[in-house]
Amino acid sequence: MRPESKPDRQMSFIEEARRAQIVASAIEVLASVGFAKASLAAIAKHAGISKGVISYHFAGKDELMEEIVTQIYTKIAEQVIARLEGQDTAVGMLRTYILSVAEHMRDHRTQLLALGEIFHNLRDAEGKPRYGAHTNEELYQGIEHIYRFGQSTGEFRDFDLRVMAITHSSAIDAMFAYWAVTPDHDLDAHARGLADFFERAAAK
């Protein structure tokens, strides 16, 4: 271990902690007042820091919004992957995927609301939505992997994997969209219903 490397590691830890603080505050502000009012100044005020601190860590609001999406989706993926460990059937993988995603978002409603604000409002340089079906390729491929495995084991019938993946992803998105505006809705029951639906839809 080189003594001269310690300050770099310490600074990296401090910077990571500050970025995490900014992201957490941005999520809260987005969920509370919406995308249009979630200015860097408002986020800085919520975090108890200056706007300049945010500008030091992020090039602008767009980059901060993208970091929020990346962090939230990374956490979801980590939970899903952890839950999938030990699953040796396609049916088990399918049900676990749907239920674990719902489980994660049930405990992170504020994140869901923030994602909704970003997805509906963030635009690229050409004014087109930054996120949507055109950015879902990795997600679709992950879902296809489960259904492809089921077809290979004989658990699932033959069908178009891409059609099923898009339908599967869209159903989960719709579940969360409904829960976002109807907080008393039973998210877990909805997820179980979706798991039942797709299990039967794919069954041989």
Secondary structure per residue as TSV (DSSP state, phi and psi in degrees):
chain	resnum	aa	ss	phi	psi
A	1	M	-	360.0	126.9
A	2	R	-	-93.2	125.9
A	3	P	G	-56.2	-35.1
A	4	E	G	-68.9	-14.2
A	5	S	G	-84.5	-14.5
A	6	K	H	-61.7	-47.1
A	7	P	H	-58.5	-37.2
A	8	D	H	-63.8	-43.4
A	9	R	H	-66.5	-39.3
A	10	Q	H	-64.8	-43.4
A	11	M	H	-64.2	-40.1
A	12	S	H	-61.6	-42.1
A	13	F	H	-62.8	-44.0
A	14	I	H	-64.0	-43.0
A	15	E	H	-66.2	-40.5
A	16	E	H	-63.5	-40.2
A	17	A	H	-64.4	-40.7
A	18	R	H	-66.1	-42.8
A	19	R	H	-61.7	-40.9
A	20	A	H	-63.4	-38.9
A	21	Q	H	-63.2	-42.7
A	22	I	H	-65.1	-45.0
A	23	V	H	-61.5	-45.0
A	24	A	H	-61.3	-42.5
A	25	S	H	-66.8	-39.6
A	26	A	H	-62.1	-39.9
A	27	I	H	-61.8	-45.4
A	28	E	H	-62.7	-43.4
A	29	V	H	-67.4	-43.9
A	30	L	H	-57.9	-46.6
A	31	A	H	-67.4	-28.7
A	32	S	H	-85.8	-47.2
A	33	V	H	-117.4	-6.0
A	34	G	-	92.0	167.8
A	35	F	T	-62.8	-46.5
A	36	A	T	-60.7	-37.8
A	37	K	T	-91.4	-5.1
A	38	A	-	-84.1	67.2
A	39	S	-	-76.7	164.6
A	40	L	H	-62.7	-34.2
A	41	A	H	-64.4	-42.2
A	42	A	H	-66.7	-39.3
A	43	I	H	-67.3	-41.5
A	44	A	H	-62.7	-41.7
A	45	K	H	-61.9	-43.5
A	46	H	H	-62.9	-37.7
A	47	A	H	-81.3	-12.3
A	48	G	T	74.1	32.5
A	49	I	S	-131.5	174.9
A	50	S	-	-86.1	156.8
A	51	K	H	-60.7	-31.8
A	52	G	H	-62.4	-30.4
A	53	V	H	-65.6	-40.3
A	54	I	H	-64.3	-44.2
A	55	S	H	-63.3	-27.0
A	56	Y	H	-68.3	-35.9
A	57	H	H	-93.9	-26.0
A	58	F	-	-133.7	139.4
A	59	A	S	-65.2	-23.7
A	60	G	S	176.0	-174.5
A	61	K	H	-62.0	-41.1
A	62	D	H	-59.6	-44.6
A	63	E	H	-64.6	-38.1
A	64	L	H	-64.1	-42.6
A	65	M	H	-62.0	-42.2
A	66	E	H	-64.8	-36.4
A	67	E	H	-66.4	-36.8
A	68	I	H	-60.4	-48.9
A	69	V	H	-59.9	-45.4
A	70	T	H	-60.3	-45.7
A	71	Q	H	-67.0	-42.2
A	72	I	H	-65.5	-45.4
A	73	Y	H	-68.0	-31.9
A	74	T	H	-63.8	-43.2
A	75	K	H	-65.2	-39.8
A	76	I	H	-62.7	-46.7
A	77	A	H	-60.8	-40.2
A	78	E	H	-62.7	-41.3
A	79	Q	H	-68.7	-43.7
A	80	V	H	-62.1	-46.4
A	81	I	H	-61.1	-41.0
A	82	A	H	-63.3	-40.4
A	83	R	H	-71.2	-29.7
A	84	L	H	-75.4	-18.3
A	85	E	T	-61.5	129.4
A	86	G	T	94.1	-12.6
A	87	Q	-	-77.9	123.0
A	88	D	-	-116.9	9.0
A	89	T	S	-124.4	152.0
A	90	A	H	-65.9	-38.0
A	91	V	H	-62.0	-44.2
A	92	G	H	-62.2	-41.3
A	93	M	H	-65.1	-42.7
A	94	L	H	-61.6	-49.6
A	95	R	H	-66.3	-41.4
A	96	T	H	-63.8	-40.1
A	97	Y	H	-57.4	-52.9
A	98	I	H	-65.8	-46.2
A	99	L	H	-68.4	-36.4
A	100	S	H	-72.9	-34.4
A	101	V	H	-63.8	-44.2
A	102	A	H	-65.0	-40.2
A	103	E	H	-60.6	-43.5
A	104	H	H	-64.1	-49.2
A	105	M	H	-70.6	-27.9
A	106	R	H	-58.5	-36.6
A	107	D	T	-89.7	0.7
A	108	H	-	-138.4	54.8
A	109	R	H	-60.6	-37.9
A	110	T	H	-60.5	-39.2
A	111	Q	H	-63.0	-40.9
A	112	L	H	-61.2	-44.2
A	113	L	H	-64.2	-39.7
A	114	A	H	-64.5	-43.0
A	115	L	H	-59.1	-42.8
A	116	G	H	-59.1	-42.1
A	117	E	H	-63.6	-42.2
A	118	I	H	-67.8	-47.0
A	119	F	H	-62.3	-34.7
A	120	H	H	-83.5	-18.3
A	121	N	H	-122.1	-28.0
A	122	L	-	-72.1	131.6
A	123	R	B	-122.5	154.7
A	124	D	-	-87.0	-173.3
A	125	A	T	-62.3	-23.7
A	126	E	T	-93.5	2.7
A	127	G	S	85.0	8.3
A	128	K	S	-91.8	155.4
A	129	P	B	-54.7	132.7
A	130	R	S	-69.6	-33.5
A	131	Y	S	-122.3	151.8
A	132	G	S	162.9	-160.8
A	133	A	G	-58.0	-30.4
A	134	H	G	-71.7	-11.1
A	135	T	G	-113.2	11.2
A	136	N	-	-99.9	9.9
A	137	E	H	-56.2	-46.8
A	138	E	H	-62.0	-38.9
A	139	L	H	-64.0	-46.8
A	140	Y	H	-60.6	-41.6
A	141	Q	H	-64.1	-37.6
A	142	G	H	-64.2	-41.2
A	143	I	H	-68.5	-41.6
A	144	E	H	-58.6	-35.4
A	145	H	H	-57.8	-41.6
A	146	I	H	-64.9	-47.7
A	147	Y	H	-69.3	-35.3
A	148	R	H	-63.3	-41.4
A	149	F	H	-61.0	-42.4
A	150	G	H	-64.4	-35.8
A	151	Q	H	-68.0	-36.9
A	152	S	H	-70.5	-28.6
A	153	T	H	-90.1	-8.6
A	154	G	T	87.6	2.8
A	155	E	S	-72.8	-34.5
A	156	F	B	-112.5	151.0
A	157	R	-	-76.9	175.7
A	158	D	-	-80.3	135.0
A	159	F	-	-163.6	169.1
A	160	D	-	-74.4	117.0
A	161	L	H	-63.7	-39.8
A	162	R	H	-66.7	-41.1
A	163	V	H	-60.8	-44.1
A	164	M	H	-65.9	-41.4
A	165	A	H	-63.9	-43.0
A	166	I	H	-65.0	-43.0
A	167	T	H	-63.9	-44.4
A	168	H	H	-59.1	-50.6
A	169	S	H	-63.5	-41.8
A	170	S	H	-65.8	-36.0
A	171	A	H	-65.9	-39.4
A	172	I	H	-67.5	-42.2
A	173	D	H	-59.9	-42.7
A	174	A	H	-66.3	-37.5
A	175	M	H	-59.2	-46.6
A	176	F	H	-69.6	-36.8
A	177	A	H	-62.3	-39.7
A	178	Y	H	-69.3	-42.3
A	179	W	H	-64.7	-33.3
A	180	A	H	-61.8	-36.3
A	181	V	H	-99.3	-8.1
A	182	T	-	-131.7	74.7
A	183	P	T	-61.1	-21.7
A	184	D	T	-81.0	-6.9
A	185	H	S	-62.6	139.1
A	186	D	-	-78.4	96.0
A	187	L	H	-64.8	-41.0
A	188	D	H	-63.9	-42.3
A	189	A	H	-65.3	-39.5
A	190	H	H	-61.4	-43.8
A	191	A	H	-64.0	-40.8
A	192	R	H	-63.4	-38.5
A	193	G	H	-63.5	-41.2
A	194	L	H	-64.7	-41.9
A	195	A	H	-60.5	-43.2
A	196	D	H	-61.6	-44.2
A	197	F	H	-61.0	-51.0
A	198	F	H	-72.7	-29.6
A	199	E	H	-62.5	-44.7
A	200	R	H	-71.1	-36.8
A	201	A	H	-64.5	-32.4
A	202	A	H	-92.4	-16.8
A	203	A	B	-58.7	144.2
A	204	K	-	-76.9	360.0
